Amino acid sequence: MEANTHPRDAPSPPIYPRAYLRMIRNVKRGVSTRSRIIDALKQRPLTIKELAELMQLSPSTIRRHLRNMSREGIVLKFKSDGKRLWKLTGVGQAALEEVMA
């Protein structure tokens, strides 16, 4: 990465419809962050700390987004080997590519 660029300036993943929440006001940065969380959780379940390190955001920011996403059933917290992991539930608005498939 170049010296003058910040990780948040890197190209972001696509915006996922599941990143739009019904119970809160959706701002561009929040939707973008939730899209990045969804993209990461598509690969495998992760802890808050792992997500924070991967996305270079604070654990409290990740926790807030996961809590909001959990309220709408998009993510689920579970324990495995003493760790609290988060995973996608498959619930929420379908992405366009999933509907068209």
KEMI-7490 format. One record per atom (N, C-alpha, C, O, CB): x, y, z; residue in one letter; atom name. Coordinates in pm, whole numbers. Glycine has a CB too. Layout:
<recs>
<<X, Y, Z>, 'A', 'CA'>
...
</recs>
This chain:
<recs>
<<85, -117, 0>, 'M', 'N'>
<<0, 0, 0>, 'M', 'CA'>
<<89, 123, 0>, 'M', 'C'>
<<192, 125, 68>, 'M', 'O'>
<<-96, 0, 121>, 'M', 'CB'>
<<52, 224, -75>, 'E', 'N'>
<<132, 345, -84>, 'E', 'CA'>
<<131, 419, 50>, 'E', 'C'>
<<41, 403, 131>, 'E', 'O'>
<<79, 436, -196>, 'E', 'CB'>
<<234, 500, 70>, 'A', 'N'>
<<250, 571, 196>, 'A', 'CA'>
<<136, 670, 223>, 'A', 'C'>
<<101, 692, 339>, 'A', 'O'>
<<382, 644, 197>, 'A', 'CB'>
<<78, 729, 120>, 'N', 'N'>
<<-25, 831, 139>, 'N', 'CA'>
<<-166, 777, 135>, 'N', 'C'>
<<-261, 856, 137>, 'N', 'O'>
<<-9, 936, 37>, 'N', 'CB'>
<<-185, 647, 128>, 'T', 'N'>
<<-319, 593, 122>, 'T', 'CA'>
<<-356, 532, 255>, 'T', 'C'>
<<-269, 486, 330>, 'T', 'O'>
<<-332, 490, 10>, 'T', 'CB'>
<<-482, 532, 284>, 'H', 'N'>
<<-535, 474, 408>, 'H', 'CA'>
<<-614, 349, 369>, 'H', 'C'>
<<-674, 346, 262>, 'H', 'O'>
<<-625, 577, 487>, 'H', 'CB'>
<<-616, 246, 454>, 'P', 'N'>
<<-690, 124, 421>, 'P', 'CA'>
<<-836, 150, 389>, 'P', 'C'>
<<-896, 78, 308>, 'P', 'O'>
<<-680, 25, 535>, 'P', 'CB'>
<<-895, 252, 451>, 'R', 'N'>
<<-1036, 282, 423>, 'R', 'CA'>
<<-1054, 341, 284>, 'R', 'C'>
<<-1166, 346, 233>, 'R', 'O'>
<<-1091, 379, 527>, 'R', 'CB'>
<<-942, 387, 220>, 'D', 'N'>
<<-948, 442, 86>, 'D', 'CA'>
<<-942, 334, -22>, 'D', 'C'>
<<-963, 363, -140>, 'D', 'O'>
<<-835, 541, 66>, 'D', 'CB'>
<<-914, 211, 19>, 'A', 'N'>
<<-905, 101, -76>, 'A', 'CA'>
<<-1042, 76, -139>, 'A', 'C'>
<<-1144, 108, -78>, 'A', 'O'>
<<-851, -27, -7>, 'A', 'CB'>
<<-1044, 21, -259>, 'P', 'N'>
<<-1174, -7, -322>, 'P', 'CA'>
<<-1258, -96, -232>, 'P', 'C'>
<<-1211, -197, -179>, 'P', 'O'>
<<-1155, -74, -460>, 'P', 'CB'>
<<-1383, -58, -215>, 'S', 'N'>
<<-1470, -134, -127>, 'S', 'CA'>
<<-1543, -243, -206>, 'S', 'C'>
<<-1557, -233, -328>, 'S', 'O'>
<<-1572, -42, -57>, 'S', 'CB'>
<<-1588, -346, -136>, 'P', 'N'>
<<-1663, -451, -204>, 'P', 'CA'>
<<-1798, -395, -249>, 'P', 'C'>
<<-1834, -283, -212>, 'P', 'O'>
<<-1682, -574, -112>, 'P', 'CB'>
<<-1871, -470, -325>, 'P', 'N'>
<<-2003, -422, -368>, 'P', 'CA'>
<<-2092, -397, -247>, 'P', 'C'>
<<-2072, -455, -141>, 'P', 'O'>
<<-2069, -525, -464>, 'P', 'CB'>
<<-2189, -311, -264>, 'I', 'N'>
<<-2287, -286, -159>, 'I', 'CA'>
<<-2391, -397, -167>, 'I', 'C'>
<<-2452, -420, -271>, 'I', 'O'>
<<-2353, -143, -174>, 'I', 'CB'>
<<-2411, -465, -56>, 'Y', 'N'>
<<-2506, -576, -51>, 'Y', 'CA'>
<<-2641, -527, 1>, 'Y', 'C'>
<<-2645, -450, 97>, 'Y', 'O'>
<<-2452, -691, 36>, 'Y', 'CB'>
<<-2751, -572, -60>, 'P', 'N'>
<<-2883, -534, -9>, 'P', 'CA'>
<<-2901, -570, 138>, 'P', 'C'>
<<-2972, -500, 210>, 'P', 'O'>
<<-2992, -601, -92>, 'P', 'CB'>
<<-2838, -678, 184>, 'R', 'N'>
<<-2850, -716, 325>, 'R', 'CA'>
<<-2786, -614, 418>, 'R', 'C'>
<<-2812, -616, 538>, 'R', 'O'>
<<-2788, -852, 347>, 'R', 'CB'>
<<-2704, -525, 365>, 'A', 'N'>
<<-2639, -423, 447>, 'A', 'CA'>
<<-2734, -309, 482>, 'A', 'C'>
<<-2706, -231, 573>, 'A', 'O'>
<<-2516, -369, 374>, 'A', 'CB'>
<<-2846, -297, 411>, 'Y', 'N'>
<<-2946, -196, 442>, 'Y', 'CA'>
<<-3036, -250, 552>, 'Y', 'C'>
<<-3097, -356, 537>, 'Y', 'O'>
<<-3029, -156, 315>, 'Y', 'CB'>
<<-3045, -176, 661>, 'L', 'N'>
<<-3123, -222, 776>, 'L', 'CA'>
<<-3253, -145, 785>, 'L', 'C'>
<<-3260, -28, 749>, 'L', 'O'>
<<-3043, -206, 905>, 'L', 'CB'>
<<-3357, -212, 832>, 'R', 'N'>
<<-3489, -151, 842>, 'R', 'CA'>
<<-3504, -66, 968>, 'R', 'C'>
<<-3577, 33, 967>, 'R', 'O'>
<<-3596, -258, 840>, 'R', 'CB'>
<<-3435, -102, 1077>, 'M', 'N'>
<<-3459, -39, 1207>, 'M', 'CA'>
<<-3372, 83, 1235>, 'M', 'C'>
<<-3392, 150, 1336>, 'M', 'O'>
<<-3439, -139, 1314>, 'M', 'CB'>
<<-3276, 112, 1150>, 'I', 'N'>
<<-3189, 227, 1175>, 'I', 'CA'>
<<-3179, 311, 1049>, 'I', 'C'>
<<-3217, 269, 940>, 'I', 'O'>
<<-3048, 181, 1220>, 'I', 'CB'>
<<-3127, 431, 1067>, 'R', 'N'>
<<-3103, 519, 951>, 'R', 'CA'>
<<-2979, 467, 878>, 'R', 'C'>
<<-2874, 446, 940>, 'R', 'O'>
<<-3084, 670, 996>, 'R', 'CB'>
<<-2991, 447, 750>, 'N', 'N'>
<<-2880, 395, 670>, 'N', 'CA'>
<<-2803, 510, 607>, 'N', 'C'>
<<-2854, 582, 522>, 'N', 'O'>
<<-2932, 300, 560>, 'N', 'CB'>
<<-2678, 526, 651>, 'V', 'N'>
<<-2590, 625, 591>, 'V', 'CA'>
<<-2487, 550, 507>, 'V', 'C'>
<<-2459, 432, 530>, 'V', 'O'>
<<-2521, 714, 699>, 'V', 'CB'>
<<-2433, 619, 409>, 'K', 'N'>
<<-2343, 554, 313>, 'K', 'CA'>
<<-2228, 480, 380>, 'K', 'C'>
<<-2197, 367, 342>, 'K', 'O'>
<<-2288, 658, 217>, 'K', 'CB'>
<<-2164, 543, 478>, 'R', 'N'>
<<-2049, 480, 543>, 'R', 'CA'>
<<-2090, 354, 619>, 'R', 'C'>
<<-2017, 255, 619>, 'R', 'O'>
<<-1981, 579, 637>, 'R', 'CB'>
<<-2207, 358, 685>, 'G', 'N'>
<<-2256, 242, 759>, 'G', 'CA'>
<<-2289, 127, 667>, 'G', 'C'>
<<-2254, 12, 695>, 'G', 'O'>
<<-2377, 278, 841>, 'G', 'CB'>
<<-2355, 156, 557>, 'V', 'N'>
<<-2390, 52, 459>, 'V', 'CA'>
<<-2263, -8, 400>, 'V', 'C'>
<<-2255, -129, 381>, 'V', 'O'>
<<-2481, 110, 347>, 'V', 'CB'>
<<-2166, 76, 372>, 'S', 'N'>
<<-2039, 29, 317>, 'S', 'CA'>
<<-1968, -62, 418>, 'S', 'C'>
<<-1917, -168, 380>, 'S', 'O'>
<<-1949, 149, 280>, 'S', 'CB'>
<<-1964, -21, 545>, 'T', 'N'>
<<-1899, -104, 648>, 'T', 'CA'>
<<-1971, -236, 664>, 'T', 'C'>
<<-1907, -341, 672>, 'T', 'O'>
<<-1896, -29, 782>, 'T', 'CB'>
<<-2105, -233, 668>, 'R', 'N'>
<<-2180, -359, 681>, 'R', 'CA'>
<<-2160, -448, 559>, 'R', 'C'>
<<-2157, -571, 571>, 'R', 'O'>
<<-2330, -330, 700>, 'R', 'CB'>
<<-2146, -388, 441>, 'S', 'N'>
<<-2118, -467, 321>, 'S', 'CA'>
<<-1982, -536, 333>, 'S', 'C'>
<<-1967, -652, 293>, 'S', 'O'>
<<-2121, -377, 194>, 'S', 'CB'>
<<-1885, -465, 388>, 'R', 'N'>
<<-1752, -525, 407>, 'R', 'CA'>
<<-1758, -637, 510>, 'R', 'C'>
<<-1690, -739, 494>, 'R', 'O'>
<<-1651, -417, 452>, 'R', 'CB'>
<<-1839, -620, 614>, 'I', 'N'>
<<-1857, -726, 715>, 'I', 'CA'>
<<-1919, -848, 649>, 'I', 'C'>
<<-1873, -961, 670>, 'I', 'O'>
<<-1945, -676, 833>, 'I', 'CB'>
<<-2023, -828, 570>, 'I', 'N'>
<<-2089, -939, 500>, 'I', 'CA'>
<<-1990, -1009, 409>, 'I', 'C'>
<<-1984, -1132, 405>, 'I', 'O'>
<<-2210, -888, 418>, 'I', 'CB'>
<<-1911, -931, 336>, 'D', 'N'>
<<-1812, -989, 246>, 'D', 'CA'>
<<-1713, -1077, 322>, 'D', 'C'>
<<-1678, -1186, 277>, 'D', 'O'>
<<-1737, -879, 170>, 'D', 'CB'>
<<-1667, -1030, 438>, 'A', 'N'>
<<-1572, -1108, 519>, 'A', 'CA'>
<<-1638, -1233, 576>, 'A', 'C'>
<<-1576, -1340, 577>, 'A', 'O'>
<<-1516, -1022, 633>, 'A', 'CB'>
<<-1762, -1221, 623>, 'L', 'N'>
<<-1830, -1336, 683>, 'L', 'CA'>
<<-1875, -1439, 579>, 'L', 'C'>
<<-1907, -1552, 614>, 'L', 'O'>
<<-1949, -1290, 762>, 'L', 'CB'>
<<-1877, -1400, 453>, 'K', 'N'>
<<-1907, -1498, 347>, 'K', 'CA'>
<<-1797, -1602, 340>, 'K', 'C'>
<<-1822, -1717, 301>, 'K', 'O'>
<<-1923, -1427, 210>, 'K', 'CB'>
<<-1675, -1564, 377>, 'Q', 'N'>
<<-1561, -1655, 369>, 'Q', 'CA'>
<<-1562, -1757, 483>, 'Q', 'C'>
<<-1542, -1876, 460>, 'Q', 'O'>
<<-1430, -1576, 373>, 'Q', 'CB'>
<<-1587, -1707, 607>, 'R', 'N'>
<<-1589, -1795, 723>, 'R', 'CA'>
<<-1635, -1716, 844>, 'R', 'C'>
<<-1630, -1593, 843>, 'R', 'O'>
<<-1449, -1859, 749>, 'R', 'CB'>
<<-1681, -1783, 950>, 'P', 'N'>
<<-1716, -1712, 1073>, 'P', 'CA'>
<<-1592, -1646, 1134>, 'P', 'C'>
<<-1482, -1701, 1127>, 'P', 'O'>
<<-1780, -1810, 1175>, 'P', 'CB'>
<<-1610, -1528, 1192>, 'L', 'N'>
<<-1499, -1452, 1249>, 'L', 'CA'>
<<-1539, -1392, 1384>, 'L', 'C'>
<<-1657, -1374, 1413>, 'L', 'O'>
<<-1455, -1341, 1152>, 'L', 'CB'>
<<-1438, -1361, 1466>, 'T', 'N'>
<<-1460, -1290, 1591>, 'T', 'CA'>
<<-1464, -1141, 1563>, 'T', 'C'>
<<-1426, -1096, 1455>, 'T', 'O'>
<<-1350, -1324, 1696>, 'T', 'CB'>
<<-1510, -1065, 1662>, 'I', 'N'>
<<-1509, -919, 1648>, 'I', 'CA'>
<<-1366, -869, 1630>, 'I', 'C'>
<<-1340, -782, 1548>, 'I', 'O'>
<<-1574, -852, 1772>, 'I', 'CB'>
<<-1274, -926, 1707>, 'K', 'N'>
<<-1134, -883, 1696>, 'K', 'CA'>
<<-1078, -911, 1557>, 'K', 'C'>
<<-1009, -827, 1500>, 'K', 'O'>
<<-1048, -956, 1803>, 'K', 'CB'>
<<-1109, -1028, 1501>, 'E', 'N'>
<<-1060, -1062, 1366>, 'E', 'CA'>
<<-1119, -967, 1262>, 'E', 'C'>
<<-1048, -919, 1174>, 'E', 'O'>
<<-1096, -1208, 1330>, 'E', 'CB'>
<<-1249, -938, 1274>, 'L', 'N'>
<<-1312, -845, 1181>, 'L', 'CA'>
<<-1251, -705, 1193>, 'L', 'C'>
<<-1224, -639, 1093>, 'L', 'O'>
<<-1464, -838, 1205>, 'L', 'CB'>
<<-1228, -661, 1317>, 'A', 'N'>
<<-1170, -528, 1340>, 'A', 'CA'>
<<-1031, -518, 1278>, 'A', 'C'>
<<-998, -418, 1215>, 'A', 'O'>
<<-1163, -498, 1490>, 'A', 'CB'>
<<-949, -621, 1296>, 'E', 'N'>
<<-815, -620, 1239>, 'E', 'CA'>
<<-820, -625, 1087>, 'E', 'C'>
<<-747, -552, 1020>, 'E', 'O'>
<<-733, -738, 1292>, 'E', 'CB'>
<<-906, -709, 1034>, 'L', 'N'>
<<-919, -724, 889>, 'L', 'CA'>
<<-964, -593, 823>, 'L', 'C'>
<<-915, -555, 717>, 'L', 'O'>
<<-1018, -836, 856>, 'L', 'CB'>
<<-1058, -526, 888>, 'M', 'N'>
<<-1116, -405, 830>, 'M', 'CA'>
<<-1048, -278, 879>, 'M', 'C'>
<<-1079, -168, 832>, 'M', 'O'>
<<-1263, -398, 862>, 'M', 'CB'>
<<-956, -292, 973>, 'Q', 'N'>
<<-885, -179, 1033>, 'Q', 'CA'>
<<-981, -75, 1089>, 'Q', 'C'>
<<-968, 45, 1064>, 'Q', 'O'>
<<-793, -115, 930>, 'Q', 'CB'>
<<-1077, -126, 1166>, 'L', 'N'>
<<-1172, -43, 1239>, 'L', 'CA'>
<<-1168, -85, 1385>, 'L', 'C'>
<<-1113, -191, 1418>, 'L', 'O'>
<<-1318, -56, 1180>, 'L', 'CB'>
<<-1225, -5, 1473>, 'S', 'N'>
<<-1223, -39, 1614>, 'S', 'CA'>
<<-1321, -154, 1643>, 'S', 'C'>
<<-1423, -167, 1576>, 'S', 'O'>
<<-1258, 85, 1699>, 'S', 'CB'>
<<-1289, -235, 1743>, 'P', 'N'>
<<-1382, -342, 1782>, 'P', 'CA'>
<<-1520, -287, 1819>, 'P', 'C'>
<<-1621, -353, 1792>, 'P', 'O'>
<<-1324, -421, 1899>, 'P', 'CB'>
<<-1527, -169, 1879>, 'S', 'N'>
<<-1657, -114, 1917>, 'S', 'CA'>
<<-1741, -80, 1793>, 'S', 'C'>
<<-1863, -95, 1795>, 'S', 'O'>
<<-1639, 12, 2005>, 'S', 'CB'>
<<-1677, -35, 1687>, 'T', 'N'>
<<-1749, -7, 1562>, 'T', 'CA'>
<<-1804, -136, 1503>, 'T', 'C'>
<<-1919, -141, 1462>, 'T', 'O'>
<<-1656, 63, 1460>, 'T', 'CB'>
<<-1721, -239, 1500>, 'I', 'N'>
<<-1764, -368, 1447>, 'I', 'CA'>
<<-1878, -424, 1532>, 'I', 'C'>
<<-1977, -474, 1479>, 'I', 'O'>
<<-1646, -469, 1442>, 'I', 'CB'>
<<-1862, -415, 1664>, 'R', 'N'>
<<-1964, -466, 1757>, 'R', 'CA'>
<<-2098, -398, 1733>, 'R', 'C'>
<<-2202, -464, 1732>, 'R', 'O'>
<<-1918, -445, 1903>, 'R', 'CB'>
<<-2097, -265, 1715>, 'R', 'N'>
<<-2220, -191, 1691>, 'R', 'CA'>
<<-2290, -237, 1564>, 'R', 'C'>
<<-2412, -257, 1562>, 'R', 'O'>
<<-2191, -40, 1684>, 'R', 'CB'>
<<-2213, -254, 1457>, 'H', 'N'>
<<-2273, -299, 1330>, 'H', 'CA'>
<<-2326, -442, 1342>, 'H', 'C'>
<<-2435, -472, 1293>, 'H', 'O'>
<<-2170, -291, 1216>, 'H', 'CB'>
<<-2250, -528, 1407>, 'L', 'N'>
<<-2296, -667, 1425>, 'L', 'CA'>
<<-2423, -672, 1510>, 'L', 'C'>
<<-2513, -750, 1481>, 'L', 'O'>
<<-2186, -753, 1490>, 'L', 'CB'>
<<-2430, -590, 1613>, 'R', 'N'>
<<-2548, -587, 1699>, 'R', 'CA'>
<<-2671, -543, 1618>, 'R', 'C'>
<<-2777, -604, 1628>, 'R', 'O'>
<<-2526, -492, 1820>, 'R', 'CB'>
<<-2655, -439, 1536>, 'N', 'N'>
<<-2766, -394, 1451>, 'N', 'CA'>
<<-2805, -499, 1350>, 'N', 'C'>
<<-2924, -521, 1325>, 'N', 'O'>
<<-2728, -264, 1379>, 'N', 'CB'>
<<-2706, -566, 1291>, 'M', 'N'>
<<-2734, -670, 1192>, 'M', 'CA'>
<<-2799, -792, 1260>, 'M', 'C'>
<<-2884, -858, 1200>, 'M', 'O'>
<<-2603, -712, 1119>, 'M', 'CB'>
<<-2759, -820, 1382>, 'S', 'N'>
<<-2817, -932, 1457>, 'S', 'CA'>
<<-2964, -908, 1487>, 'S', 'C'>
<<-3045, -1000, 1479>, 'S', 'O'>
<<-2739, -954, 1587>, 'S', 'CB'>
<<-2999, -784, 1521>, 'R', 'N'>
<<-3140, -750, 1550>, 'R', 'CA'>
<<-3230, -779, 1431>, 'R', 'C'>
<<-3348, -809, 1448>, 'R', 'O'>
<<-3152, -602, 1589>, 'R', 'CB'>
<<-3175, -771, 1312>, 'E', 'N'>
<<-3254, -796, 1191>, 'E', 'CA'>
<<-3234, -937, 1138>, 'E', 'C'>
<<-3284, -972, 1031>, 'E', 'O'>
<<-3219, -695, 1084>, 'E', 'CB'>
<<-3158, -1018, 1213>, 'G', 'N'>
<<-3143, -1159, 1177>, 'G', 'CA'>
<<-3044, -1188, 1067>, 'G', 'C'>
<<-3044, -1297, 1011>, 'G', 'O'>
<<-3272, -1213, 1137>, 'G', 'CB'>
<<-2958, -1092, 1034>, 'I', 'N'>
<<-2863, -1109, 924>, 'I', 'CA'>
<<-2741, -1188, 967>, 'I', 'C'>
<<-2686, -1266, 890>, 'I', 'O'>
<<-2821, -973, 870>, 'I', 'CB'>
<<-2698, -1167, 1092>, 'V', 'N'>
<<-2583, -1239, 1148>, 'V', 'CA'>
<<-2624, -1306, 1278>, 'V', 'C'>
<<-2725, -1271, 1340>, 'V', 'O'>
<<-2462, -1143, 1171>, 'V', 'CB'>
<<-2544, -1404, 1317>, 'L', 'N'>
<<-2571, -1481, 1438>, 'L', 'CA'>
<<-2440, -1502, 1513>, 'L', 'C'>
<<-2337, -1531, 1451>, 'L', 'O'>
<<-2638, -1618, 1406>, 'L', 'CB'>
<<-2444, -1487, 1645>, 'K', 'N'>
<<-2327, -1509, 1728>, 'K', 'CA'>
<<-2337, -1650, 1786>, 'K', 'C'>
<<-2444, -1693, 1829>, 'K', 'O'>
<<-2315, -1401, 1843>, 'K', 'CB'>
<<-2224, -1722, 1786>, 'F', 'N'>
<<-2221, -1855, 1845>, 'F', 'CA'>
<<-2083, -1880, 1903>, 'F', 'C'>
<<-1987, -1811, 1871>, 'F', 'O'>
<<-2257, -1962, 1740>, 'F', 'CB'>
<<-2074, -1981, 1990>, 'K', 'N'>
<<-1946, -2016, 2052>, 'K', 'CA'>
<<-1890, -2141, 1988>, 'K', 'C'>
<<-1962, -2235, 1957>, 'K', 'O'>
<<-1963, -2037, 2204>, 'K', 'CB'>
<<-1759, -2139, 1968>, 'S', 'N'>
<<-1687, -2254, 1913>, 'S', 'CA'>
<<-1547, -2251, 1970>, 'S', 'C'>
<<-1475, -2153, 1955>, 'S', 'O'>
<<-1685, -2252, 1755>, 'S', 'CB'>
<<-1508, -2358, 2035>, 'D', 'N'>
<<-1374, -2367, 2096>, 'D', 'CA'>
<<-1344, -2249, 2187>, 'D', 'C'>
<<-1232, -2198, 2188>, 'D', 'O'>
<<-1267, -2376, 1987>, 'D', 'CB'>
<<-1444, -2204, 2262>, 'G', 'N'>
<<-1424, -2094, 2356>, 'G', 'CA'>
<<-1423, -1957, 2294>, 'G', 'C'>
<<-1406, -1858, 2365>, 'G', 'O'>
<<-1299, -2114, 2428>, 'G', 'CB'>
<<-1442, -1947, 2163>, 'K', 'N'>
<<-1445, -1817, 2095>, 'K', 'CA'>
<<-1589, -1781, 2062>, 'K', 'C'>
<<-1672, -1867, 2036>, 'K', 'O'>
<<-1358, -1821, 1965>, 'K', 'CB'>
<<-1617, -1651, 2063>, 'R', 'N'>
<<-1747, -1601, 2018>, 'R', 'CA'>
<<-1732, -1560, 1874>, 'R', 'C'>
<<-1668, -1460, 1842>, 'R', 'O'>
<<-1798, -1482, 2107>, 'R', 'CB'>
<<-1792, -1638, 1786>, 'L', 'N'>
<<-1782, -1613, 1642>, 'L', 'CA'>
<<-1913, -1558, 1588>, 'L', 'C'>
<<-2020, -1578, 1647>, 'L', 'O'>
<<-1744, -1743, 1568>, 'L', 'CB'>
<<-1903, -1490, 1477>, 'W', 'N'>
<<-2020, -1437, 1406>, 'W', 'CA'>
<<-2025, -1499, 1268>, 'W', 'C'>
<<-1922, -1521, 1204>, 'W', 'O'>
<<-2015, -1281, 1396>, 'W', 'CB'>
<<-2147, -1529, 1222>, 'K', 'N'>
<<-2166, -1584, 1088>, 'K', 'CA'>
<<-2293, -1527, 1026>, 'K', 'C'>
<<-2379, -1474, 1097>, 'K', 'O'>
<<-2172, -1739, 1092>, 'K', 'CB'>
<<-2302, -1538, 895>, 'L', 'N'>
<<-2423, -1495, 824>, 'L', 'CA'>
<<-2531, -1599, 844>, 'L', 'C'>
<<-2503, -1718, 851>, 'L', 'O'>
<<-2394, -1473, 673>, 'L', 'CB'>
<<-2655, -1554, 853>, 'T', 'N'>
<<-2767, -1647, 869>, 'T', 'CA'>
<<-2831, -1684, 736>, 'T', 'C'>
<<-2899, -1786, 727>, 'T', 'O'>
<<-2870, -1587, 961>, 'T', 'CB'>
<<-2810, -1602, 634>, 'G', 'N'>
<<-2879, -1624, 507>, 'G', 'CA'>
<<-3013, -1553, 502>, 'G', 'C'>
<<-3082, -1555, 400>, 'G', 'O'>
<<-2900, -1773, 483>, 'G', 'CB'>
<<-3050, -1488, 614>, 'V', 'N'>
<<-3175, -1414, 620>, 'V', 'CA'>
<<-3147, -1269, 581>, 'V', 'C'>
<<-3036, -1220, 598>, 'V', 'O'>
<<-3239, -1421, 763>, 'V', 'CB'>
<<-3247, -1204, 529>, 'G', 'N'>
<<-3232, -1063, 490>, 'G', 'CA'>
<<-3265, -1051, 343>, 'G', 'C'>
<<-3299, -1149, 276>, 'G', 'O'>
<<-3088, -1010, 519>, 'G', 'CB'>
<<-3254, -931, 294>, 'Q', 'N'>
<<-3283, -909, 153>, 'Q', 'CA'>
<<-3181, -985, 69>, 'Q', 'C'>
<<-3062, -986, 100>, 'Q', 'O'>
<<-3280, -758, 119>, 'Q', 'CB'>
<<-3229, -1046, -36>, 'A', 'N'>
<<-3140, -1122, -124>, 'A', 'CA'>
<<-3062, -1028, -215>, 'A', 'C'>
<<-3114, -927, -262>, 'A', 'O'>
<<-3219, -1222, -207>, 'A', 'CB'>
<<-2939, -1062, -239>, 'A', 'N'>
<<-2858, -987, -335>, 'A', 'CA'>
<<-2912, -1014, -474>, 'A', 'C'>
<<-2964, -1122, -501>, 'A', 'O'>
<<-2707, -1026, -325>, 'A', 'CB'>
<<-2900, -917, -562>, 'L', 'N'>
<<-2955, -929, -696>, 'L', 'CA'>
<<-2903, -1051, -769>, 'L', 'C'>
<<-2980, -1119, -837>, 'L', 'O'>
<<-2923, -806, -776>, 'L', 'CB'>
<<-2773, -1081, -755>, 'E', 'N'>
<<-2718, -1197, -824>, 'E', 'CA'>
<<-2779, -1328, -773>, 'E', 'C'>
<<-2785, -1426, -847>, 'E', 'O'>
<<-2566, -1200, -809>, 'E', 'CB'>
<<-2824, -1331, -646>, 'E', 'N'>
<<-2886, -1452, -593>, 'E', 'CA'>
<<-3027, -1469, -650>, 'E', 'C'>
<<-3070, -1582, -675>, 'E', 'O'>
<<-2890, -1447, -440>, 'E', 'CB'>
<<-3098, -1360, -670>, 'V', 'N'>
<<-3233, -1365, -724>, 'V', 'CA'>
<<-3230, -1406, -871>, 'V', 'C'>
<<-3316, -1482, -917>, 'V', 'O'>
<<-3302, -1230, -709>, 'V', 'CB'>
<<-3131, -1355, -944>, 'M', 'N'>
<<-3122, -1380, -1087>, 'M', 'CA'>
<<-3067, -1519, -1120>, 'M', 'C'>
<<-3082, -1565, -1233>, 'M', 'O'>
<<-3035, -1275, -1151>, 'M', 'CB'>
<<-3005, -1586, -1026>, 'A', 'N'>
<<-2945, -1717, -1051>, 'A', 'CA'>
<<-3047, -1825, -1073>, 'A', 'C'>
<<-3011, -1941, -1095>, 'A', 'O'>
<<-2856, -1757, -937>, 'A', 'CB'>
</recs>
